[in-house]
């Protein structure tokens, strides 16, 4: 299920806002009895003084509905966007090379959304291979927005047919038109150095037999199967994702045992070029409890003004545990203006959720109070440790960073358009001067001007 809050223009009373939901249902209209196929959506006023509404659609080709994982609300006009790959069934390679969109526009006379639906052509490199995950978000101005996929559309020739990588579409007019697709190349000769060098030499020798001196350029990397995305004050995209080495089977990943890492991938000058920032090696990757499994669950959040970005993920750090079966929530912050960043913090350490913050999820927005930023998290508690029993949702309400925590960096991305513009913002400023100094004294061995 997905959910957003619509706040009518000029309203300052939270009870006058509306919760809008979007959920799948097992109506069997897509691929037969017991399968996904139905969509349900509607609103409910937070004051509960108006009855909730509900709209319902069944799958009618080409509208092959399953379980959408991408929903957002435009922060300016309140339009709702939902999309997913159109698959004949949610399991297996039955992708129809189309993305299914549902858009809602607020109807003030009815206090409800009017919806429209359509499909757009987005072919996969390998027939039937759907994107692994998809997200959508807008900048604070409501005009610039991005759709992001973990997919293989052939845009990265080095990885085509073998691995997933981010593929994005961009709008500058609030979603009326979209440009793309743009593939973000991870590895190979044209890939990011921070991706190609995140594995230690020891790990390289553990994974590969007799690697040569230029071996890092030939390693095939892949994203994991989930990610998250926000758009900052400048209209730049920020992606949170786990990256690992592509496995021997196509579209598989080697990320367990410390071989996977959390990355921050972001654009410069509204997509003129891209940077990859290594954050940390993950101790574990996947946890399994019977039929239930979760990976690192990368999350991304931002302040309302888009000046601070926060990435979070689930990982197990406990002696002798090699799988992500005792997850904590971990978090890290990034300052858009200075490109300084925080230390990594364990959100649930020594709390009620320590080592059992299952299905941890972060809010898209964080609370800002002067120089303090509170990131809302929720996780699930398994009754008696059994995921087959009803779960209890628990809210982390007091995890914060302050301006004083952004002490590392700045992160220096590739040059993007202007000579000497190390931070890619279109001008030469103090961040660029710091980057030059780091290069001169040897802290940054990679040339950037």
MITIBA-78210 format. One record per residue (C-alpha): x negated, y, z. Coordinates in pm, 1 decimal, m for minus. Layout:
// MITIBA-78210
+----------+----------+----------+
|       xx |       yy |       zz |
+----------+----------+----------+
|        X |        Y |        Z |
...
+----------+----------+----------+
//
This chain:
// MITIBA-78210
+----------+----------+----------+
|       xx |       yy |       zz |
+----------+----------+----------+
|      0.0 |      0.0 |      0.0 |
|   m104.0 |    356.5 |    m73.5 |
|      5.8 |    677.7 |     94.7 |
|    m35.9 |   1056.5 |     74.0 |
|    121.1 |   1359.0 |    243.9 |
|    296.2 |   1629.4 |     41.9 |
|    310.1 |   1969.0 |    211.8 |
|    552.2 |   2216.4 |     47.3 |
|    399.8 |   2549.2 |    m56.4 |
|    387.5 |   2792.2 |    234.9 |
|    488.9 |   2536.8 |    496.4 |
|    302.4 |   2547.6 |    830.3 |
|    521.0 |   2306.0 |   1026.1 |
|    391.0 |   1947.5 |    997.9 |
|    740.4 |   1806.4 |   1049.8 |
|    851.3 |   1967.8 |    722.9 |
|    591.9 |   1773.7 |    521.1 |
|    670.3 |   1447.7 |    342.3 |
|    495.3 |   1115.0 |    343.3 |
|    491.2 |    955.5 |     m1.1 |
|    414.1 |    587.1 |    m39.1 |
|    337.0 |    355.3 |   m327.4 |
|    336.8 |    m22.0 |   m285.9 |
|    343.8 |   m343.3 |   m489.4 |
|    599.5 |   m619.1 |   m446.7 |
|    614.5 |   m986.7 |   m534.4 |
|    910.5 |   m973.3 |   m770.3 |
|    756.5 |  m1217.6 |  m1022.2 |
|    819.0 |   m988.6 |  m1319.4 |
|    460.0 |   m988.1 |  m1441.3 |
|    346.2 |  m1349.2 |  m1454.4 |
|    625.1 |  m1559.8 |  m1309.6 |
|    780.2 |  m1642.6 |   m971.4 |
|    572.1 |  m1550.1 |   m670.2 |
|    344.6 |  m1314.5 |   m859.3 |
|    306.1 |   m940.0 |   m837.5 |
|    499.8 |   m722.0 |  m1075.9 |
|    717.7 |   m478.7 |   m884.3 |
|    635.3 |   m122.6 |   m782.3 |
|    810.9 |     58.8 |   m498.4 |
|    767.1 |    427.0 |   m422.6 |
|    942.1 |    707.6 |   m239.2 |
|    915.8 |    973.4 |     31.4 |
|   1016.5 |   1024.8 |    392.9 |
|   1020.1 |   1360.6 |    568.4 |
|    797.2 |   1351.6 |    875.5 |
|   1076.9 |   1495.8 |   1090.1 |
|   1291.3 |   1196.1 |    984.7 |
|   1584.4 |   1437.1 |    944.9 |
|   1635.2 |   1320.6 |    586.2 |
|   1685.1 |    958.2 |    475.0 |
|   1387.2 |    796.5 |    302.2 |
|   1399.8 |    752.4 |    m73.8 |
|   1295.0 |    452.2 |   m278.4 |
|   1229.1 |    396.1 |   m647.4 |
|   1163.6 |     56.3 |   m793.9 |
|   1019.5 |    m68.8 |  m1121.4 |
|    957.3 |   m418.7 |  m1254.5 |
|    688.2 |   m514.0 |  m1504.9 |
|    795.9 |   m474.4 |  m1865.0 |
|    509.0 |   m515.6 |  m2116.4 |
|    289.2 |   m321.9 |  m2170.5 |
|    346.1 |   m218.2 |  m1806.8 |
|    169.3 |   m513.2 |  m1646.0 |
|    185.2 |   m418.2 |  m1277.5 |
|    m18.5 |   m579.0 |  m1001.5 |
|   m170.7 |   m399.9 |   m699.2 |
|   m287.5 |    m42.2 |   m763.7 |
|   m584.8 |     67.7 |   m551.3 |
|   m602.2 |    427.8 |   m677.3 |
|   m365.3 |    696.5 |   m550.5 |
|   m418.2 |   1065.9 |   m482.8 |
|   m225.6 |   1389.6 |   m451.9 |
|   m339.7 |   1706.4 |   m625.9 |
|   m425.8 |   1945.0 |   m338.8 |
|   m279.7 |   2248.8 |   m521.2 |
|     33.3 |   2146.9 |   m715.2 |
|    122.4 |   1831.5 |   m519.1 |
|    134.2 |   1600.2 |   m821.7 |
|     86.1 |   1233.1 |   m735.9 |
|   m136.9 |   1009.2 |   m946.8 |
|   m146.1 |    628.4 |   m928.0 |
|   m319.1 |    392.1 |  m1168.4 |
|   m455.8 |     41.8 |  m1209.2 |
|   m578.2 |   m189.0 |  m1486.6 |
|   m285.8 |   m358.5 |  m1658.7 |
|   m337.9 |   m735.2 |  m1616.9 |
|   m107.7 |  m1018.6 |  m1711.8 |
|   m182.9 |  m1156.9 |  m1366.8 |
|   m397.1 |  m1026.5 |  m1084.7 |
|   m626.2 |  m1328.8 |  m1093.2 |
|   m860.5 |  m1420.1 |  m1377.3 |
|   m967.1 |  m1239.5 |  m1690.4 |
|   m631.2 |  m1133.9 |  m1829.2 |
|   m694.6 |   m761.7 |  m1868.7 |
|   m494.3 |   m603.5 |  m2151.8 |
|   m753.1 |   m329.5 |  m2226.0 |
|   m508.1 |    m72.5 |  m2090.3 |
|   m482.4 |    140.9 |  m1778.2 |
|   m133.5 |    184.5 |  m1634.7 |
|    m52.6 |    531.0 |  m1496.8 |
|    231.2 |    648.9 |  m1276.1 |
|    259.7 |   1022.9 |  m1212.6 |
|    497.5 |   1195.2 |   m972.0 |
|    601.2 |   1563.6 |   m989.1 |
|    779.5 |   1713.9 |   m688.9 |
|   1146.5 |   1796.3 |   m742.5 |
|   1232.3 |   2068.1 |   m486.9 |
|   1606.6 |   2034.4 |   m554.4 |
|   1605.1 |   1665.4 |   m459.5 |
|   1313.1 |   1672.4 |   m211.8 |
|   1170.3 |   1375.2 |   m395.8 |
|    932.6 |   1294.0 |   m677.8 |
|   1025.4 |   1251.4 |  m1043.4 |
|    804.3 |    982.6 |  m1197.8 |
|    669.0 |    912.0 |  m1543.9 |
|    464.2 |    611.4 |  m1658.9 |
|    235.8 |    537.7 |  m1952.3 |
|    m64.6 |    327.3 |  m2055.0 |
|   m400.6 |    439.2 |  m2194.4 |
|   m648.6 |    230.6 |  m2392.4 |
|   m966.9 |    144.9 |  m2199.4 |
|  m1130.3 |   m159.7 |  m2357.4 |
|  m1370.8 |   m382.8 |  m2169.8 |
|  m1697.6 |   m504.1 |  m2319.9 |
|  m1601.1 |   m862.6 |  m2242.3 |
|  m1247.6 |   m944.6 |  m2347.9 |
|  m1011.5 |   m970.8 |  m2052.8 |
|  m1266.0 |   m846.3 |  m1796.9 |
|  m1081.5 |   m585.3 |  m1591.0 |
|  m1251.9 |   m313.3 |  m1386.5 |
|  m1335.8 |   m434.6 |  m1037.4 |
|  m1207.2 |   m120.8 |   m867.0 |
|  m1070.2 |    225.8 |   m947.7 |
|  m1025.3 |    560.8 |   m770.0 |
|   m895.5 |    910.4 |   m851.0 |
|   m952.6 |   1245.8 |   m677.1 |
|   m941.1 |   1621.4 |   m737.7 |
|  m1157.2 |   1915.0 |   m632.4 |
|  m1014.9 |   2175.2 |   m390.1 |
|   m913.0 |   2392.6 |   m688.4 |
|   m677.7 |   2119.5 |   m813.7 |
|   m809.3 |   2164.0 |  m1168.1 |
|  m1125.4 |   1953.0 |  m1180.4 |
|  m1072.6 |   1585.9 |  m1110.5 |
|  m1221.3 |   1246.0 |  m1185.2 |
|  m1111.7 |    889.4 |  m1232.5 |
|  m1383.1 |    638.4 |  m1146.5 |
|  m1402.3 |    268.5 |  m1227.6 |
|  m1644.0 |     m8.9 |  m1140.0 |
|  m1635.1 |   m164.1 |  m1481.7 |
|  m1825.1 |   m278.2 |  m1788.6 |
|  m1706.7 |   m101.4 |  m2102.8 |
|  m2038.2 |   m141.6 |  m2287.4 |
|  m2143.0 |    213.1 |  m2197.7 |
|  m2461.2 |     80.7 |  m2034.8 |
|  m2619.8 |   m133.1 |  m2306.3 |
|  m2871.4 |   m273.3 |  m2057.1 |
|  m2594.5 |   m419.4 |  m1839.7 |
|  m2323.2 |   m488.9 |  m2097.7 |
|  m2174.5 |   m834.0 |  m2052.4 |
|  m2345.0 |   m893.5 |  m1718.6 |
|  m2281.0 |   m626.7 |  m1454.8 |
|  m2050.2 |   m355.3 |  m1324.0 |
|  m2146.0 |     13.0 |  m1308.1 |
|  m1950.8 |    336.1 |  m1249.2 |
|  m1747.3 |    461.2 |  m1545.4 |
|  m1574.6 |    797.9 |  m1508.3 |
|  m1319.7 |   1022.5 |  m1675.9 |
|  m1297.3 |   1395.1 |  m1602.1 |
|  m1023.0 |   1658.0 |  m1619.0 |
|  m1058.9 |   2036.6 |  m1597.9 |
|   m688.4 |   2120.2 |  m1630.2 |
|   m531.1 |   1939.1 |  m1335.8 |
|   m488.1 |   1610.2 |  m1523.0 |
|   m318.5 |   1731.5 |  m1840.8 |
|   m615.5 |   1602.6 |  m2043.0 |
|   m904.1 |   1371.2 |  m1957.9 |
|  m1243.9 |   1332.3 |  m2123.7 |
|  m1450.0 |   1014.4 |  m2117.7 |
|  m1540.6 |    745.7 |  m2062.0 |
|  m1886.6 |    828.3 |  m1926.2 |
|  m2094.7 |    534.9 |  m1803.7 |
|  m2338.9 |    598.9 |  m1518.2 |
|  m2645.4 |    386.9 |  m1591.4 |
|  m2795.6 |    229.1 |  m1279.3 |
|  m3104.6 |     36.4 |  m1388.1 |
|  m3326.4 |    m33.8 |  m1685.7 |
|  m3552.4 |    220.8 |  m1858.2 |
|  m3283.8 |    491.7 |  m1833.8 |
|  m3172.5 |    412.2 |  m1480.6 |
|  m3222.6 |    588.9 |  m1149.4 |
|  m3561.5 |    558.5 |   m981.3 |
|  m3392.7 |    540.9 |   m639.3 |
|  m3202.4 |    233.7 |   m759.8 |
|  m3502.1 |     73.1 |   m927.6 |
|  m3722.5 |    122.1 |   m620.2 |
|  m3486.4 |     53.1 |   m330.0 |
|  m3603.6 |   m309.8 |   m308.7 |
|  m3937.6 |   m350.0 |   m134.1 |
|  m4225.1 |   m526.1 |   m310.1 |
|  m4174.8 |   m814.4 |    m67.9 |
|  m3809.6 |   m845.4 |   m166.8 |
|  m3903.5 |   m834.7 |   m535.4 |
|  m4137.5 |  m1132.4 |   m486.3 |
|  m3872.8 |  m1317.0 |   m285.5 |
|  m3619.2 |  m1282.0 |   m566.3 |
|  m3834.0 |  m1316.9 |   m876.2 |
|  m4117.4 |  m1544.9 |   m980.6 |
|  m4438.6 |  m1363.4 |  m1084.0 |
|  m4292.0 |  m1017.3 |  m1155.8 |
|  m4514.7 |   m798.5 |  m1372.6 |
|  m4632.6 |   m444.4 |  m1308.4 |
|  m4339.3 |   m288.2 |  m1497.8 |
|  m4091.2 |   m542.9 |  m1370.9 |
|  m3863.0 |   m293.8 |  m1196.7 |
|  m3747.8 |   m154.2 |  m1530.8 |
|  m3624.2 |   m499.3 |  m1631.6 |
|  m3421.1 |   m581.8 |  m1319.3 |
|  m3046.9 |   m580.7 |  m1375.9 |
|  m2849.7 |   m409.4 |  m1099.3 |
|  m2476.7 |   m412.2 |  m1036.5 |
|  m2231.3 |   m243.9 |   m808.0 |
|  m2028.2 |   m446.6 |   m564.7 |
|  m1654.9 |   m477.7 |   m619.9 |
|  m1520.7 |   m180.7 |   m421.6 |
|  m1614.1 |    186.5 |   m399.6 |
|  m1471.6 |    523.1 |   m302.9 |
|  m1490.1 |    873.3 |   m447.4 |
|  m1431.0 |   1240.8 |   m362.7 |
|  m1482.6 |   1568.9 |   m551.4 |
|  m1664.1 |   1861.5 |   m388.8 |
|  m1617.1 |   2241.6 |   m392.6 |
|  m1824.5 |   2272.2 |   m711.0 |
|  m1625.8 |   2015.2 |   m906.2 |
|  m1888.7 |   1742.1 |   m870.5 |
|  m1804.4 |   1378.0 |   m809.4 |
|  m1946.8 |   1182.8 |   m512.0 |
|  m1929.9 |    802.1 |   m514.9 |
|  m1992.3 |    565.1 |   m222.6 |
|  m2086.1 |    214.0 |   m333.0 |
|  m2297.1 |    m91.2 |   m253.7 |
|  m2556.5 |   m179.4 |   m518.4 |
|  m2735.9 |   m512.1 |   m549.8 |
|  m2920.1 |   m726.1 |   m801.1 |
|  m2700.1 |   m890.5 |  m1064.0 |
|  m2666.5 |  m1263.1 |  m1002.5 |
|  m2726.1 |  m1548.3 |  m1243.6 |
|  m2354.1 |  m1558.9 |  m1322.2 |
|  m2217.4 |  m1256.8 |  m1506.3 |
|  m2057.1 |   m992.6 |  m1282.0 |
|  m2192.4 |  m1150.0 |   m963.4 |
|  m2413.2 |   m976.4 |   m707.9 |
|  m2706.8 |  m1063.9 |   m484.7 |
|  m2643.9 |   m842.0 |   m182.1 |
|  m2646.8 |  m1069.6 |    122.2 |
|  m2953.0 |  m1098.2 |    342.4 |
|  m3053.9 |   m734.8 |    313.2 |
|  m3076.9 |   m724.1 |    m66.9 |
|  m2782.0 |   m488.1 |   m103.7 |
|  m2788.8 |   m117.9 |    m23.7 |
|  m2542.3 |    164.3 |     25.9 |
|  m2582.6 |    442.2 |   m231.6 |
|  m2452.6 |    793.6 |   m280.2 |
|  m2409.0 |    864.7 |   m652.5 |
|  m2314.0 |   1219.1 |   m742.3 |
|  m2294.4 |   1453.2 |  m1038.3 |
|  m2465.5 |   1786.0 |  m1102.0 |
|  m2314.8 |   2081.0 |  m1286.0 |
|  m1976.1 |   1904.8 |  m1302.4 |
|  m2110.2 |   1595.4 |  m1471.8 |
|  m2391.8 |   1738.5 |  m1684.4 |
|  m2614.4 |   1476.3 |  m1522.7 |
|  m2613.8 |   1240.0 |  m1225.4 |
|  m2822.9 |   1151.6 |   m922.8 |
|  m2844.2 |    838.6 |   m708.5 |
|  m2936.1 |    871.0 |   m342.2 |
|  m3041.6 |    563.6 |   m147.3 |
|  m2890.5 |    565.0 |    202.1 |
|  m2976.1 |    231.5 |    363.9 |
|  m3020.2 |   m139.2 |    316.6 |
|  m2711.1 |   m322.5 |    437.0 |
|  m2790.0 |   m597.9 |    682.3 |
|  m2503.5 |   m811.8 |    548.9 |
|  m2257.7 |   m809.1 |    260.1 |
|  m1951.3 |  m1034.1 |    285.5 |
|  m1758.2 |  m1169.6 |    580.8 |
|  m1504.8 |  m1450.9 |    546.0 |
|  m1229.8 |  m1569.0 |    780.8 |
|  m1044.3 |  m1854.5 |    615.0 |
|   m878.4 |  m1712.8 |    304.3 |
|   m958.3 |  m1354.1 |    403.5 |
|  m1283.2 |  m1185.2 |    300.0 |
|  m1419.9 |   m833.1 |    311.1 |
|  m1740.3 |   m681.2 |    180.1 |
|  m1899.5 |   m353.5 |    289.8 |
|  m1584.6 |   m149.1 |    208.6 |
|  m1756.9 |    171.1 |     96.2 |
|  m1556.3 |    483.1 |    189.7 |
|  m1591.0 |    853.5 |    100.9 |
|  m1441.9 |   1155.5 |    278.4 |
|  m1473.9 |   1532.2 |    249.3 |
|  m1385.3 |   1853.2 |    425.2 |
|  m1083.4 |   2042.4 |    294.2 |
|  m1312.7 |   2304.7 |    138.6 |
|  m1533.9 |   2038.1 |    m21.0 |
|  m1856.5 |   2159.6 |    139.0 |
|  m1937.3 |   1844.2 |    336.4 |
|  m1925.6 |   1481.8 |    217.8 |
|  m1917.2 |   1178.6 |    448.2 |
|  m1984.6 |    820.5 |    338.0 |
|  m1900.9 |    518.9 |    554.1 |
|  m1913.5 |    142.4 |    525.8 |
|  m1879.5 |   m181.4 |    725.4 |
|  m2184.2 |   m384.2 |    823.2 |
|  m2286.9 |   m637.2 |   1087.5 |
|  m2605.3 |   m568.6 |   1283.2 |
|  m2632.1 |   m844.8 |   1539.5 |
|  m2921.5 |  m1079.2 |   1602.3 |
|  m2884.7 |  m1408.8 |   1416.7 |
|  m2571.4 |  m1308.9 |   1221.3 |
|  m2626.2 |  m1314.6 |    844.0 |
|  m2271.0 |  m1252.8 |    717.9 |
|  m2047.3 |   m951.3 |    769.0 |
|  m1822.4 |  m1128.6 |   1021.0 |
|  m1879.2 |   m888.4 |   1313.8 |
|  m1852.8 |   m552.4 |   1137.7 |
|  m1909.8 |   m207.5 |   1276.5 |
|  m1825.5 |    113.0 |   1090.8 |
|  m2129.0 |    319.1 |    991.6 |
|  m2124.0 |    680.3 |    872.9 |
|  m2354.1 |    938.0 |    708.6 |
|  m2300.7 |   1301.1 |    607.6 |
|  m2417.3 |   1520.1 |    316.9 |
|  m2412.9 |   1900.7 |    287.0 |
|  m2314.7 |   2006.4 |    m65.5 |
|  m2478.1 |   2352.1 |    m43.6 |
|  m2816.9 |   2253.6 |     99.9 |
|  m2831.0 |   1882.9 |      4.4 |
|  m2943.1 |   1813.1 |    360.5 |
|  m2806.9 |   1496.9 |    521.4 |
|  m2757.0 |   1334.9 |    859.3 |
|  m2892.3 |   1024.4 |   1024.1 |
|  m2678.8 |    711.0 |    994.1 |
|  m2450.8 |    666.3 |   1295.4 |
|  m2271.1 |    356.5 |   1421.4 |
|  m1914.4 |    480.9 |   1466.8 |
|  m1790.7 |    187.8 |   1675.4 |
|  m2099.5 |    112.6 |   1886.2 |
|  m2006.0 |     18.6 |   2246.0 |
|  m1642.1 |    108.6 |   2173.1 |
|  m1336.0 |   m116.9 |   2168.9 |
|  m1409.3 |   m175.8 |   1798.7 |
|  m1774.4 |   m275.1 |   1848.6 |
|  m1852.8 |   m577.5 |   1631.4 |
|  m1487.2 |   m622.3 |   1535.6 |
|  m1388.0 |   m318.6 |   1326.2 |
|  m1220.2 |   m529.3 |   1057.8 |
|  m1094.2 |   m364.5 |    737.9 |
|  m1232.4 |    m26.3 |    845.6 |
|  m1092.3 |    265.7 |    645.7 |
|  m1177.4 |    637.4 |    645.9 |
|   m944.4 |    924.8 |    567.7 |
|   m997.8 |   1113.5 |    240.4 |
|  m1008.3 |   1438.4 |    440.3 |
|  m1187.2 |   1518.9 |    765.5 |
|  m1093.6 |   1770.0 |   1034.3 |
|  m1310.2 |   2083.7 |   1051.5 |
|  m1329.1 |   2299.0 |   1365.5 |
|  m1593.4 |   2570.4 |   1345.1 |
|  m1915.1 |   2366.8 |   1297.1 |
|  m1773.5 |   2028.7 |   1401.0 |
|  m1639.7 |   1765.1 |   1160.0 |
|  m1419.2 |   1482.8 |   1288.4 |
|  m1384.4 |   1186.1 |   1052.5 |
|  m1065.0 |    984.6 |   1116.0 |
|  m1114.1 |    608.7 |   1094.7 |
|   m872.2 |    320.6 |   1135.7 |
|   m950.9 |    m49.7 |   1161.9 |
|   m764.8 |   m374.0 |   1227.9 |
|   m791.2 |   m585.7 |   1539.6 |
|   m728.1 |   m958.8 |   1488.5 |
|   m499.2 |  m1108.1 |   1751.1 |
|   m701.6 |  m1376.6 |   1925.1 |
|   m960.6 |  m1340.2 |   1649.8 |
|   m718.6 |  m1500.2 |   1402.4 |
|   m662.1 |  m1297.1 |   1082.1 |
|   m353.1 |  m1506.8 |   1000.7 |
|   m172.3 |  m1353.1 |   1297.9 |
|    m17.2 |  m1003.2 |   1296.4 |
|   m290.3 |   m742.1 |   1329.3 |
|   m304.4 |   m429.0 |   1540.4 |
|   m421.3 |   m105.1 |   1378.8 |
|   m651.3 |    106.7 |   1592.1 |
|   m744.3 |    468.4 |   1530.1 |
|  m1087.9 |    618.1 |   1596.7 |
|  m1001.3 |    976.6 |   1680.5 |
|  m1318.9 |   1130.8 |   1815.2 |
|  m1614.1 |   1051.9 |   1586.7 |
|  m1786.0 |   1377.5 |   1485.6 |
|  m2083.9 |   1534.3 |   1316.0 |
|  m2188.0 |   1897.6 |   1361.9 |
|  m2386.6 |   2135.6 |   1142.2 |
|  m2687.1 |   2066.5 |   1364.5 |
|  m2686.0 |   1701.0 |   1251.0 |
|  m2777.8 |   1781.2 |    888.6 |
|  m3153.5 |   1774.5 |    948.9 |
|  m3290.3 |   1546.3 |    675.5 |
|  m3382.5 |   1639.3 |    320.5 |
|  m3300.4 |   1810.7 |    103.9 |
|  m3230.9 |   1535.3 |   m143.0 |
|  m3392.9 |   1632.1 |   m472.1 |
|  m3199.8 |   1506.0 |   m776.2 |
|  m3330.4 |   1509.0 |  m1133.6 |
|  m3366.6 |   1835.0 |  m1322.3 |
|  m3035.0 |   1927.8 |  m1475.7 |
|  m3045.9 |   2199.0 |  m1738.9 |
|  m3254.6 |   2480.6 |  m1588.6 |
|  m3637.5 |   2456.4 |  m1559.7 |
|  m3726.0 |   2448.9 |  m1189.6 |
|  m3365.1 |   2376.8 |  m1093.0 |
|  m3438.9 |   2078.8 |   m871.8 |
|  m3096.1 |   2065.4 |   m710.2 |
|  m2908.3 |   2094.3 |  m1038.5 |
|  m2677.0 |   2378.8 |   m940.2 |
|  m2760.0 |   2591.1 |  m1245.0 |
|  m2992.3 |   2835.0 |  m1066.7 |
|  m3330.5 |   2836.2 |   m895.1 |
|  m3286.9 |   2888.4 |   m519.8 |
|  m3424.2 |   2790.2 |   m178.9 |
|  m3347.1 |   2421.0 |   m225.5 |
|  m3558.7 |   2422.9 |   m540.6 |
|  m3843.0 |   2602.1 |   m360.3 |
|  m3843.4 |   2336.0 |    m88.4 |
|  m3852.3 |   2067.7 |   m358.1 |
|  m4155.1 |   2233.4 |   m520.0 |
|  m4334.8 |   2243.0 |   m185.6 |
|  m4260.2 |   1876.3 |   m122.0 |
|  m4400.3 |   1790.8 |   m462.5 |
|  m4717.1 |   1992.9 |   m407.8 |
|  m4793.1 |   1838.3 |    m67.9 |
|  m4714.0 |   1490.5 |   m194.9 |
|  m4389.9 |   1415.2 |     m9.4 |
|  m4209.1 |   1377.8 |   m340.1 |
|  m4427.5 |   1189.1 |   m591.1 |
|  m4172.7 |   1217.7 |   m872.9 |
|  m4211.5 |   1527.4 |  m1095.6 |
|  m3894.2 |   1725.7 |  m1145.5 |
|  m3989.2 |   2045.0 |  m1330.6 |
+----------+----------+----------+
//
